[in-house]
Amino acid sequence: MQNRIEPPILISRLMTFVMAVASVVLFVLVLTLDKMFPLNRPQVFFLTTQMTENRELTLTEMPKPQDLTKYKVDFIREYVRERNEIVPDLAIMRAKWANSSTGTVKTRSSDAVFGKFAMTDMVNIIRQDLDEAFNIKCDVEFPEKFYVVPQTNAQDTYTVNFTYICRYGALKNQQYIQQYKLRVKLQSTAAGAVKWADRMENPLGIRVIEYDVIDNQGRVLDDDPLNWVSKE
């Protein structure tokens, strides 16, 4: 007599298997969600449809001021890096230093700050048609701690410490090393309004409205890192 499994028993075993697999999957999902929470890094993004430069976006619920502290420190760190780092590639340099809505330094600076930036020796060189190969490399290095320090006597004003390391032309094996201290002041766009062009590079509308090289006593120096070429 041939052994065979009756249909009700087969269905019962199949359902047991399905339930076991579903339980395992549910357990993995719950474990994954438990590892993800709390979600403490909000990400601002915009869904773009049609580009337009005349449109403004409004963030109806801005983060609380205390929640922006780390964002502002990171913003200043990246601003100083993007403003001062130089790589031997003209296309990259001209793109990030461009006087347009796509220029990284432009979108993060006030008009006055960007105007002073555009008058430095290095920016003038980058914008010229160079006859020789572009052979300049400058790195920005920050201390391990306290590279961006809020000033207690001025709102949204920070002291920044960094080291500038450059190699130039035939001196590529030698280093131009200089310690710099900056005073940087930020300003947020009124009412959270963000220009359409800033939706990617600067979604919270924060801009640098003061950027000065200072000495240890806080006095402003006329010594922008990008003017180092004039000293050679």
Secondary structure, 3 states (H helix, E strand, C coil): CCCCCCHHHHHHHHHHHHHHHHHHHHHHHHHHHHHHCCCCCCCCCCCCCCCCCCCEEECCCCCCHHHHHHHHHHHHHHHHHHHHCECCCHHHHHHHCCCCCCCHHHHCECHHHHHHHHCCHHHHHHCCCCCCCCCEEEEEECCCCCCEEECCCCCCEEEEEEEEEEEEHHHCCCCEEEEEEEEEEEEECHHHEEEHHHCCCCCCCEEEEEEEEECCCCCEECCCHHHHHHHC
